[in-house]
Amino acid sequence: MRPLGARSFSAGGVDGRPGRMRRIAVVGSGGAGKSTFARELGRRLGLAVIHLDEHHWRPGWVETPKAEWRQLQGELIAGESWIVDGNYGGTLDVRLSRADTVIILALPRVVCTLRALWRALSNHGREVQAPGCPERLQLEFVRWVWRYPIDSRPRLDQAISAFGSHLEVIELRSRREVRSFLEGVDRERS
């Protein structure tokens, strides 16, 4: 089930009118490419990018306490323009209440799972997600990625529907749609 008002991107044009996007939440399964997409979109739009993993994880993969995490996210997105990437379903309301646009990377779960495995294996031992957090292969995370469409996506859709009155929702379902969307951003800005 797609969130109420979600628009699929069509390669024929940028449905989300990128010129109006100033506060963008990028969400989706692990391995969908959220950080890479957010970085590239930020470069093209000239917006600061906030990678939530960098702020959530403390050295040794220790999570920030929940109350502190909510407050920190509020501070991170207090500005008038930004792109924030990450899920963290328990605090999605913090981001969606401030965002004007949510971009869902809804790539096939096979693609996401293979990407997550590749990232863990090719970066094993390197601090990719956050300082002091060396990349590792965790079967629990791989299982979460595989089950994302079943377990996590429905909760994401519910959260988006709760904020649907002010959000532009764009869903990108393939690598081709992601590329086309970014190319459309360039066309809109030139």
N, C-alpha and C positions, 0 to 999 in steps of 0.2 A: 504494500500500500504506500503510495506517495503522499507526502504531506499536502494538505489542502492548499491549493494555489501554486504548487510546484510546477515549474516549467522545465521541460526538457530542452536542451539546447539543440538547435538544428544547425547543421553546417551552413545553411543558407544565410544566417545572420545571427547577430548577438542579441538574443532574446532579453538579456538582462540589462541592456542599456548601460555599458560600463562607464560612461561619462558621469553617471549619477552615483556610482558606488564610492563611498567614502569610509564606511565602517563595515568591513567584510569578515565574516566568520567562515572559515574553510573547515569542513567536517567530512568524515567518511572513515571507512575501515582502515586499520593498520595496513601498510603496504599499498595504499591507494595512490600515494604520491602527494599527500597534503603539504608537506614542508617544501618540496621542490616546486609544486604549483604555486604556493603562497609566495615563495621567494621570487619566482618569475613574474607573477602578477604584480607584486610590489615594485619590481624594477620597471615594469611597463607603465604602471600608474603613478609612480613616484610616491608610494605610500610606505610607511614604516611597517615592518613585519615582526610580529611577536610569535615566537615558537613556544607554545605552552610547555612542552617537555623540558625546555631549558630552565624554566622557572619552577616547575612542579617537583622535579627530581633533585634531591640532594645527593652528595657523594655517597657511593655505595648503594644506589638505588633506593634511598630512603625517601618516602613520600612526605610532602609538606603536610602538616596537620590541617584537617578539613576547614576549620574556622579561619585559620591563617590563609589558606589557599583561596577561599572565597574573597577575602579582603584584598589579597594580592592581585587577583584577577581584576577586581574593580579598579584598582590603581593602574594596572597595566593598560586598561582600555578607557581610561578617563579622557583621553584626548579626542579631538574632533575627527581624526582620520587615522585609520590603521587597518591592517590585515592580521587576523589572529588565526593560527592553525592549531588544531587539536580537538579531541573529543571531550573527555572528562565530563561524562553525562550528568554527574551529580552537581555540576556548576554550569551547565549549559544555559540555564536561565540568566546568569550574570552576563554572558556574552550576547545572547539573543535579545535581551531587553535593550541593549545599546546598539546592536548592529542594524544596518539598513539593508544588508544583503547577506544571504547565506548561500554558499556554494557547496553542494554535496558532490563529492567524488564517489560515484557509485559504480566503480569498475567491477567486472566479474570477480567473484571470490577466488577463482583459480588464479587469476592474475595477481590479486592482492596477496594471496598466500605465498605464491612463488616469489614475489618481490620481497615479502617479509623474510622468507627463508634466505634469499640471496643477500639481503642487507645484513642479516645476522652472521652469515657465514663469511661473507667477503670483508666485513668490518670487525670480525671477532677480536675482542680485546681493545679496540679503539673507542674513544669517547665520541660517539656520533650524536646521540640524543641529548646528552647533558654532561657538563663537566663532572668528572669523578664517577661516571657511570659507563664502564666499558661495555661495549656491545657483546651480547651473549645470545645463545639460542635457548629459548624457553618454550617447551612444548605447550605450556599453558597459554602463552601469547599466540602461538600458531593456531591453537584451538579457538581462541577468541576471534582471530582474524577469519578463520574458516566459518565460524558460526555467526559472524557479525550480521549478515542479512536476516538471520532468524531471531537472534537474541537482542542485538543492540539497535538495529535499524528501526524497528517499530517504536522504541522509546524515543529515538531521534525524531521520527515523524510526529509523535505526540507533542514533543516539546516545540517543534517548529509550528505546529498547528496552533498552539497556545499563544504564539506571538505573531501569527500570520497576518494580522491587520496592517502591520507596518513593514513587513519583510518582503524583499524581493527574493524569491527562492529559485535557484538555478541548479539543475541536476545534470551532471556530466557523466555519461555512462560508458565511455570508451576512451582510449588514448587518442583516437582521431577527434572525438568531440573536445577533449581537453586542448589539443593543438589548435583546432579551429576556433575555439573560444578565445584563446590567447591571441591568435592572428586577428580575430574580430576586434579585440581591445585595441590593437595597433591601428586598424582601419578607422575605428571610432575616434581615436585621438589625433589622427593626421588630417 
